[in-house]
Amino acid sequence: MTMTTMVAPTVADYEASADLAALVVRTTHDDELALGAEQLRLACKCAHCTRARFDGRFPERFPGIAITEIGDLGYGLNISFSDGHNRGIYPKPYLLSLAER
């Protein structure tokens, strides 16, 4: 009897959508997922955003926000947004978990 192990998918490739309103992620299992820029901005876990949430200063929405730059750090993506925020690092497993919500 042979045992097969399931390998969890990870991010294989990514790009901003043509209108910059989403991050399109392709996984190692050939799935294509779209994560909205607003969803990503709201999910930022950097120290600045975490503190703003703690202090009750974090916005509930980011209407019209766009992705302006994506940096690949290997284990995750550093995503910059049109509101000037560029501190967020999104580990690849975290991105996939956001796509499941």
C-alpha positions in Angstrom: 0.0 0.0 0.0 1.4 3.4 -0.9 0.6 6.6 0.9 0.2 9.8 -1.0 0.7 13.1 0.8 -1.3 16.1 0.0 0.8 19.2 -0.5 -0.9 22.4 0.4 -1.0 24.9 -2.4 1.1 28.0 -2.3 1.5 31.1 -4.4 3.1 30.3 -7.7 2.6 33.6 -9.5 0.8 36.9 -9.0 0.0 40.2 -10.7 -2.2 43.3 -10.1 -5.4 43.3 -12.2 -5.5 45.6 -15.1 -7.6 48.2 -13.2 -5.3 47.8 -10.1 -8.3 46.9 -7.9 -7.2 43.4 -7.2 -4.3 41.0 -6.7 -4.6 38.0 -9.0 -2.8 35.0 -7.5 -2.1 31.7 -9.2 -1.4 28.7 -6.9 0.7 25.7 -7.4 -2.5 23.7 -7.8 -3.4 25.8 -10.8 -6.1 27.8 -9.1 -6.6 31.5 -9.9 -7.8 33.7 -7.0 -8.6 37.4 -7.0 -8.1 39.4 -3.8 -9.6 42.9 -3.8 -7.3 45.8 -3.0 -9.7 47.0 -0.3 -9.8 43.5 1.2 -6.0 43.4 1.3 -5.7 46.9 2.7 -8.2 46.1 5.5 -6.2 42.9 6.2 -2.9 44.6 6.7 -1.1 43.4 9.9 1.8 45.8 10.0 2.6 47.5 13.3 1.1 50.8 12.1 -2.2 49.2 11.2 -2.3 47.0 14.2 -1.8 50.1 16.5 -4.5 52.0 14.6 -6.9 49.2 15.2 -6.0 49.1 18.8 -6.5 52.8 19.1 -9.8 52.7 17.2 -8.4 54.8 14.4 -8.4 52.2 11.6 -10.9 52.9 8.8 -13.7 50.5 8.2 -13.4 50.9 4.4 -10.9 52.0 1.8 -13.2 52.8 -1.2 -11.5 53.2 -4.5 -8.1 52.0 -3.2 -5.7 50.6 -5.8 -2.5 48.5 -5.7 0.4 50.6 -6.8 3.3 48.2 -6.4 4.1 44.6 -5.4 7.4 43.5 -4.1 8.2 39.8 -3.8 10.1 38.9 -0.6 10.1 35.2 -1.3 7.9 34.1 1.7 5.4 36.9 1.1 4.5 40.0 -0.9 5.0 43.6 0.1 2.0 45.4 -1.3 1.8 49.2 -1.7 -1.5 51.1 -2.1 -2.7 54.3 -3.6 -3.2 55.8 -0.1 0.5 55.7 0.3 0.6 52.7 2.7 3.5 50.4 1.8 4.4 48.7 5.1 2.2 45.6 4.8 3.9 42.2 4.2 1.5 39.5 3.3 3.0 36.0 3.8 1.9 33.7 1.0 -0.1 31.4 3.3 -1.9 34.4 4.7 -2.9 35.5 1.2 -4.4 32.1 0.5 -6.3 32.2 3.7 -7.7 35.6 2.8 -8.9 34.2 -0.5 -10.9 31.5 1.4 -12.9 34.1 3.3 
